[in-house]
Amino acid sequence: MALRSPAASTRGGVGSILAVSVRQKYRLRSPATGREILLEAEPGETYVDHESGQPYEVVGKVLPLAPSPSQLPWAVEYLRMCNWCGQFAQRDLNDCPSCGRRMAAVGS
C-alpha cells in the first residue's frame, strides 16, 4: 500500500508517493523453547512454534510502530544518525523521519 508523503512535492501535477508499511510487527516468544520471532501478526490469529507445538505469546510491539516507511526494527545494527539533526533513523530510509531532510549516503 502506498500513502502520500507529508513532504510530497507536486510540481507539474506529479506527486511523489512513499511506500509505507501499515502492518505492525510484534515480538513473539515460545514459552517452552524460549525462541523469539519478529512477525507482522494478524489480529485473532494463533501462531504455533513448530518444535514444541505450543502457541507463541506476544511479548511486545516492535519499534517503529506502524505505519512506518521503514521495514527495519529499531536496533543498533539497523540505525544511523541523520547528518542534519543528529537523530537516529533506520538504515533503509533516505529521508530523516525527524527533520524530513535527505540524509547522506550510508557509510559516508
N, C-alpha and C positions, 0 to 999 in steps of 0.2 A: 504494500500500500504506500502511496506517496502523498505527502501533505505539502502545502505551500510553505516555504521557509518564511519566517517573520522578516528576514532581511532580503527577501527576494527582489531582484531588480526587474522592472517591467518596461525596459527600453524597447521601442519598436513593437509593442504589443506582445512580446515574448517574455514569459516569466521563467525563472529558474525553479525547478522542482527538486525538493530534498527528500530522499527516501528515509522514512522513519520507521523504526520497529515499534509497533503498537502492542506487542505481547510482552508481558512481564516474565522475567527469568526468576526462578526460585532455586534455592539450595535444598536438596532433599537428602535425607540420611536413612540408611537401613539400620534399625536397632540391633539386629543380630550380628551383622558383619562390620558395622561402622563405616561402610562405604558411602561416599558422598558423590552426588552428581549435580550438575547445573542443568536445568531444563526449563524450557518455556512451557510450563504446565497449564493445562486447561482446567477450568473450574469443574468440579464434580467428577473428574477422572481419578482413578486409583492406579498408581504406578507401583509395580512389584519388582523387588530385587530378584534377578534370575538365579542367583546362587542359593539364597535362603528361602525364597518363595514368600517372604513377608513383605507387606506393603511399606513403601518409603514414608517417612514422616517429613513434613515441611519444617525446615529449620529456620529459614528466613528468606526475605526478598534480596535479590542481588542488585547492587547499585551499578549503573544508573537505573532509576525507575522508569518504566515505560510511560509515555512514548519517548524514545531517545534516538538520535541519529547514529549512535554507536552500537555495534554488536558486541563490544568487549566489556567484560566486567571491570569494576574499579579494583584493580590490583596493581601493586608496584611495577610488575613487569609489563603492564599494558598502558602505563601513564607516561606523559611527558609534560613539560612546563611550557606554557604559552610565552613566546618571546616578547609579547606586548604587555600583558598584565601580570604575568608570573603565576597564574592559577593553573592547577592541574587539569589536563584533558586527556581523553583516550587517544592512543596512537593512530587509530584508524580515522580520526577526524581531520579535516583540512582547516576548518574554521573553529575558533575558540568558542565554546558554549558560554563563557562568561562575558567576554568583550565583543564577540562577533567578528573579530578581525582574522584575516588569513594568517595562519601560523607558518613559521619557517619549516622547511623540509626536515623530516626525521633524520637525525644523525648529523645535521649541520651545525 
